[in-house]
Amino acid sequence: MLYADVAPGVHRVEDSYTNWYLVDDGGRLTVVDTGVPSSWGSLHDALRDLGRSPGDVEAVVLTHAHFDHLGFAEKARRELGVPVYVHENDVPLTRHPWRYDHERPRSWYLATQVQALPMVAAFARNRAWFPAPVKEVVRYENGTLPVPGSPRVVFSPGHTHGHCALHFPDRDVLIAGDALVTLDPYTARRGPCMVARAATADSDRNMRSLDALAQTGAGTVLVGHGEPWTAGVEDAVVRARAAGSA
């Protein structure tokens, strides 16, 4: 589902409880994260509803390369001819999206967190676990990316070893990826928190990375899972620290 202008020139699309974003820069578009494989259809629907065409998409930027954010990245690269940017440390995940480090067995959540089963079912319906590996990427580390919207990279490892948030200072918005979320898909917790240990490589490092998010001072935080947070990144970080990682 498309939610237009959740921040100035930033459009949110949600598929299977997972968000991805279209950043508009004078008609030139950057896709941030790529949802699940079936999100390819949602991309075309969103472009139509926004009065745009696939030719307006100039780049894909991944905040990280977990399977539920890698959905149509390879298809965009191949069929739209656009580069796919990913942090140097997450390049291996673009080849093998299921081989990610995590602190707690995923089976524990399936057995105990029954409230999250609708999210698991949505992942299954939309083939979330089976994105195509990305055959060619552009590696980034820091600085400002040369893509529409000119996002500033905020290195925030912990969820993955190469996780990065993207700051758009001129729009007062931070796309936080999964460094913090407002819906944990493994436990169905709502409100700012870190993603459960079933999908987090290093929760202590993730906690420390929240400092980098807070330093942006962004008024709006857009997350990989859950509703936008509009009470400021500092407040979101305080709440995420208190909630921690399940």
C-alpha positions in Angstrom: 0.0 0.0 0.0 1.2 3.5 -0.9 1.4 6.3 1.6 2.3 9.4 -0.3 4.4 12.2 1.2 5.0 10.8 4.7 7.9 13.3 4.6 8.6 16.0 2.0 9.0 14.1 -1.3 9.3 10.8 0.5 6.6 8.1 -0.2 6.2 5.0 1.9 5.1 1.6 0.5 4.2 -1.3 2.9 4.1 -4.9 1.8 4.0 -7.8 4.3 4.5 -5.5 7.3 7.7 -4.3 5.6 8.3 -0.7 4.4 10.3 0.6 1.5 10.5 4.1 0.2 10.5 6.3 -2.9 12.5 9.5 -2.6 11.5 12.1 -5.2 14.1 14.7 -6.2 12.6 16.9 -9.0 11.0 13.8 -10.7 14.1 11.7 -10.3 13.5 8.8 -7.9 15.6 6.7 -5.5 14.2 3.5 -4.1 15.3 2.9 -0.6 15.1 -0.8 0.2 13.0 -3.1 -2.0 10.6 -5.0 0.2 9.7 -8.6 -0.7 9.7 -10.1 -4.2 6.0 -9.3 -4.8 6.8 -5.6 -4.1 7.9 -5.4 -7.7 4.2 -5.1 -8.6 3.7 -2.6 -5.8 6.5 -0.5 -7.3 4.7 -0.2 -10.6 1.4 0.5 -8.8 3.0 3.2 -6.8 4.6 4.8 -9.8 1.3 4.9 -11.6 -0.5 6.4 -8.6 2.2 9.1 -8.3 2.1 9.8 -12.0 5.6 8.6 -12.6 7.2 5.9 -14.8 9.8 3.2 -14.2 12.2 5.4 -16.2 12.2 7.9 -13.4 13.9 5.5 -11.1 17.6 6.2 -11.1 19.0 4.1 -8.2 18.2 1.6 -5.4 19.9 2.1 -2.0 19.7 -0.7 0.6 19.9 0.2 4.3 20.9 -3.4 4.8 20.6 -6.7 2.9 18.2 -8.9 4.9 15.9 -11.0 2.8 12.8 -8.8 3.5 14.5 -5.7 2.2 16.2 -7.2 -0.8 12.9 -8.2 -2.6 13.1 -6.7 -6.1 16.6 -5.2 -6.0 18.0 -7.6 -8.6 14.9 -7.1 -10.9 15.3 -3.4 -10.7 19.0 -3.7 -11.5 18.4 -6.0 -14.5 15.2 -4.6 -15.9 15.5 -0.9 -15.1 19.2 -0.7 -15.5 19.8 1.1 -12.2 22.6 0.7 -9.7 22.0 -1.0 -6.4 24.0 0.6 -3.6 24.8 -1.4 -0.4 27.4 -1.0 2.4 30.6 -2.8 1.9 30.0 -5.1 4.9 26.6 -6.2 3.7 27.7 -7.2 0.2 27.9 -10.9 1.1 24.3 -10.8 2.2 23.2 -9.6 -1.3 24.6 -12.9 -2.6 23.2 -15.1 0.1 20.3 -13.2 1.9 19.5 -16.1 4.3 23.1 -16.4 5.7 22.8 -13.6 8.2 24.2 -13.6 11.7 21.7 -13.6 14.6 21.8 -14.1 18.3 18.8 -16.3 19.0 17.3 -19.2 17.0 14.4 -18.1 14.8 12.5 -21.3 15.9 12.2 -19.9 19.4 10.1 -17.1 18.2 7.9 -19.3 16.0 7.2 -21.5 19.1 6.6 -18.7 21.6 5.5 -15.5 19.8 2.1 -16.6 18.4 1.0 -12.9 18.2 3.5 -12.5 15.3 2.2 -15.4 13.3 0.1 -13.2 10.9 3.4 -11.5 9.9 5.0 -14.9 9.2 2.0 -15.8 7.1 2.2 -12.5 5.2 5.9 -13.2 4.5 5.0 -16.7 3.2 2.3 -15.4 0.9 4.6 -12.9 -0.7 7.7 -15.2 -1.0 9.6 -12.9 1.4 12.2 -15.6 2.1 13.2 -16.0 -1.5 14.6 -12.8 -3.1 16.9 -13.2 -6.0 20.5 -12.6 -5.2 21.9 -9.3 -6.5 24.5 -10.0 -9.1 26.2 -6.6 -9.2 26.3 -3.9 -6.6 27.8 -0.5 -5.9 29.6 -0.5 -2.6 29.4 2.4 -0.2 30.8 3.2 3.2 30.1 6.8 4.3 29.5 10.3 3.0 26.7 11.5 0.7 25.5 9.1 -1.9 25.3 10.3 -5.6 21.7 9.5 -6.0 18.4 11.5 -6.2 17.8 13.0 -2.8 21.5 13.0 -1.8 21.1 11.0 1.4 23.9 11.1 4.0 25.0 7.7 5.1 24.7 7.1 8.9 26.6 3.9 9.7 24.6 2.1 12.3 25.8 -1.6 12.5 24.4 -4.2 14.8 21.2 -5.3 13.1 23.6 -6.4 10.3 27.3 -5.7 10.1 26.8 -3.1 7.4 23.5 -1.5 8.4 23.2 2.2 7.5 20.5 4.7 8.1 20.0 7.5 5.5 19.6 11.1 6.6 18.0 13.7 4.4 18.8 17.0 6.3 16.9 19.2 3.9 13.7 17.2 4.5 14.3 16.7 8.3 13.9 13.0 7.8 15.9 9.9 8.7 15.2 6.5 7.0 16.4 4.3 9.9 16.0 1.0 8.2 16.0 -1.7 10.9 18.4 0.1 13.3 15.2 0.8 15.2 11.6 0.0 14.2 8.1 0.8 15.5 6.9 -2.8 14.9 9.1 -5.8 15.6 8.0 -8.5 13.1 9.3 -11.3 15.4 7.3 -10.3 18.5 4.6 -7.9 17.2 5.8 -5.3 19.7 4.8 -1.7 18.7 6.6 1.5 19.5 10.3 2.2 19.0 12.5 -0.8 19.7 15.3 -2.8 18.2 14.4 -5.8 16.1 14.5 -9.2 17.9 17.7 -11.1 18.3 16.4 -13.7 15.8 17.4 -11.1 13.1 20.1 -9.1 14.9 23.7 -9.8 14.5 24.9 -7.9 17.6 22.3 -6.2 19.8 24.9 -4.5 22.0 26.4 -2.9 18.9 22.9 -2.0 17.6 22.2 -0.2 20.9 25.4 1.8 20.6 24.5 2.7 17.0 21.4 4.5 18.2 23.7 7.4 19.2 24.5 8.0 15.6 20.8 8.1 14.7 20.1 10.6 17.6 22.9 12.9 16.4 21.0 13.6 13.2 18.3 15.5 15.1 15.8 14.4 12.5 12.2 15.4 13.2 10.7 12.4 11.4 12.0 8.8 11.5 10.9 6.3 8.8 11.5 2.7 9.7 11.7 -0.7 8.0 8.7 -2.1 10.0 5.9 0.0 11.5 4.5 3.4 11.3 6.5 6.6 10.9 7.7 8.3 14.1 7.1 12.1 14.0 8.1 13.0 17.6 11.8 13.3 16.7 14.6 10.9 16.5 15.9 11.6 20.0 12.6 10.5 21.6 12.5 7.4 19.4 16.0 6.5 20.5 15.2 6.9 24.2 12.2 4.6 23.8 14.1 2.1 21.7 16.9 1.9 24.3 14.3 1.3 27.0 12.6 -1.4 25.0 15.8 -3.1 23.8 15.8 -6.2 21.7 13.6 -9.2 22.5 
